[in-house]
């Protein structure tokens, strides 16, 4: 019993997200500074799309007025109907397909894009009723959508995304540029 290591009570166990998902990032979506998205990729190739912690909605703690999955007059992500083992019927998304629009109380608007190609499995309807989930739990209950890439593309979807390490380099470079006197 003496050889058993004492566990440090301050060390927390990794979260489910940290244990089972790989974080990938898309920075400055559509050329808009700091509008960063995060793709959580599970080993079974399912991807969960969230806002990155550097996105203005989360970073600035903005109050969310509404979230709208109605992309155009003829396209609502809420009408996505998926069925069967092969997830037939899900809307097919390209890298820059809009998923939803977030409107804040200060009238700022943000469009959230899919970041990867694949079939839309579900959108998070819970954030329609409780938009604060985007701020409180962005990687879990506050996710935007779940996307399943095509099997043959599942290895290459991360080519246009940044790893956690590369993302942190971009963020620290941004911080250094913003702190430089002009």
Beta strands, then each sheet from edge to edge (+ up, - down):
strand 1: 21-26
strand 2: 37-42
strand 3: 46-51
strand 4: 64-68
strand 5: 70-72
strand 6: 75-76
strand 7: 92-93
strand 8: 98-104
strand 9: 109-113
strand 10: 118-123
strand 11: 145-148
strand 12: 162-163
sheet 1: 7+ 10- 11+ 3- 2+ 1- 12+
sheet 2: 4+ 8- 9+
sheet 3: 5+ 6-
end
